[in-house]
Amino acid sequence: MSTATLPEQSTHAPAVPRPPVKRKRRYTEDQVSAGKVAWRMAAGLAVLLIFILPYLIMFFGSVKSKSEIRSVDPTYLPTEWRWENYITMWSTPETPLVQNLVSTIIISVCATLLVLLVALPAAYYTARFRFPGRMVFLFLVIVTQMLQPAVLTSGLFRQFITLGLSDTWLAMILVNAAFNLSFAVWIMHSFFAGIPKEVDEAAQIDGASRLTVLFRINLPLVWPGIVTAIVFTFVACWNEFAASLVILSTDGNQPLSVALTKFVGQYETSWHYVFGVSIVAIVPVVVLFMLIEKRLVGGLTAGSVK
Amino acid sequence: MSKTTKQKTSIPAGAATGRPRSGTGGKDLLDALPWIAPVLALIVGVVFFPAGVMFYNSTRDISQSGIDKGPVGFDNYLEVFNFAYFWPIFGRTIIWVIAVVVLTVLLSLALAQLLNKAFPGRQLVRLAVIVPWAASVVMTTMVIYYGLEPYFGIINKFLVDIGLIDTPEGFGWTRNADTAFAWSIVIAVFVSLPFTTYTILAGLQGVPGDAIEAAKMDGASPSRTYFSIVLPQLRGAISVAVLINIINVFNSLPILKVMTGSIPGYDADTIMTMIFKYIQNQHKIDVASALSVVAFVIVIVIVAIYVKVVKPMKEV
């Protein structure tokens, strides 16, 4: 889910990059005592630890042996490091994890591509041209931004059965694309709107066609917006849970988020495998998200994927 | 894209200010269609149409195997409201949303304040705060569920080690509806903090430094400065964060599904988990649709408030 309002300074971000460091300093005392800095560092360290703690537990658990992770006297750190878990976990009997991983990748990649393909032209056109119904269109986009698959799952479920698409990747690609579309349109729209129209006009005077202007002149300028849209969409699709849970009924079709829940309540849960798979699933998207961290602080926040 | 020649006739709007004049003629709309129709098709086909299907199904009698047996008026709604646990579930949904959102916003305000100050290693802390945002909520919840397991859970072990729990086997947090629900609130706050903190952090960048400087000159205490200068400036950021969080927390399924899903009964359910119990455990898609419509109406009301308070269209 994502917000629609973008702080005003963001609208000229791509064309006129401002020095962000200066702005941060404005709300920081010029002279800070060493004690204050030490206090902040201590608080910062505590925050850092709290936020990565669950994932540290995950990581240490993923390299423990099955007997150790189910030991009645649990250990904080592994006594012996079983790196081979990362190989053996893929053939666990609970769920076909390899297929689940493939399913997650295919659904996320295809949905992200679909979003880009569909949202980019709309974002460009609504930012550059006037037409009747433009506001209605943008309003629709904003409203869907506030809707999530969970609340519509029962309707989606019946609709896909009727269409013969139940339990298919295509169904989940469409669901993921539709529910993440609005954020992508919105963020790219604001980037296109931030390019002064003089840029376009100058290029056209030089004889460039509309498509040349779009691809050669505008796209490089809105590139940060496109990257942000791609990352947000991809991470949201990667973690989607509610609709997949109901629409994808076959074990092999399900994404990892759904497949892993089958381990809960098992007589002997292979937690070390759950954690190994979780680490594999979490690290790439965390890295992707960190790439756009600047944009989050800058106010293009517009969003959360949860 | 093949319609390039047509687009040349359209007049570029005053895009730099983001305020093109509103157009007239139907020809302009026709020109726009190839660019916006795919978006419309997806929104109508996968958001609005299923919403319609849901409304329709909520008035039908649908068998467990999915066969439509005809109209039943409001019977499905009556089943939803007459269910003995409905009002407790409704009340718990409100507690769930309010507790999570209030705690999230309060903690995020403090967190953003810290992350806005200069100190060595701040960038690293900011990156760490992102992690629960990007990570799957299901997976984050599962590691905490494991940690709370009696006997071998690592969080239990820690609580025993520091002396908060005196039973060596730990406490059955995940076996009891109330404690599992309370821990679900903790997890929901944890995964909501990153987005909220970053939204407030973005808001803090807009607080004019000279106003703070002036307040300091006038001898205002740091807390006075915060409450009378900084906090009012954050009004926009906080209202966005609150409303988005309300929607997200209301719609949240994975945390409660993992934490309380294996507990029998309905003592830890919210409207959202109840919808999925109707779909998955009872195979009553008609009743599930009726409850979904109730949830949908609640969401629409929140969205309406959002549009009114935040006015997202003002910057188009």
Interface residues (C-beta under 8 A of the other chain):
Chain A: M1 S2 T3 A4 T5 L6 P7 E8 Q9 T11 R23 K24 R25 R26 Y27 T28 V32 V37 R40 M41 A43 G44 L45 V47 L48 F51 I52 P54 Y55 I57 M58 G61 I69 R70 S71 V72 D73 P74 Y76 L117 V118 A119 P121 A122 Y124 Y125 T126 A127 R128 F129 R130 F131 P132 G133 R134 M135 F137 L138 F139 L140 V141 I142 V143 T144 M146 L147 Q148 A150 V151 L152 T153 S154 G155 L156 F157 R158 Q159 I161 T162 L174 V175 A177 A178 F179 L181 S182 V185 S190 F192 A193 G194 I195 P196 K197 E198 D200 E201 S209 R210 L211 V235 W238 N239 F241 A242 L245 V246 L256 S257 V258 L260 T261 F263 V264 G265 T269 W271 V274 F275 S278 A281 I282 V285 V286 L288 F289 M290 E293 L296 V297 G298 G299 T301 G303 S304 V305 K306
Chain B: M1 T4 Q7 K8 S10 I11 P12 A13 G14 A15 A16 G18 P20 R21 S22 G23 T24 G25 G26 D28 L29 D31 A32 P34 W35 I36 P38 V39 L40 L42 I43 G45 V46 V47 F49 P50 A51 G52 V53 M54 F55 N57 G66 L111 L114 N116 K117 A118 F119 P120 G121 R122 L124 V125 R126 L127 A128 V129 I130 V131 P132 W133 A134 A135 S136 V137 V138 M139 T140 M142 V143 I144 Y145 Y146 G147 Y151 F152 G153 I154 K157 F158 E169 F190 V191 S192 P194 F195 Y198 T199 L201 A202 G203 L204 Q205 G206 V207 P208 G209 I212 G236 V240 I244 I247 N248 N251 S252 L253 P254 K257 V258 G261 S262 M272 I275 F276 I279 Q280 I285 A288 S289 S292 A295 F296 V299 I302 V303 Y306 V307 V310 K311 P312 M313 E315 V316
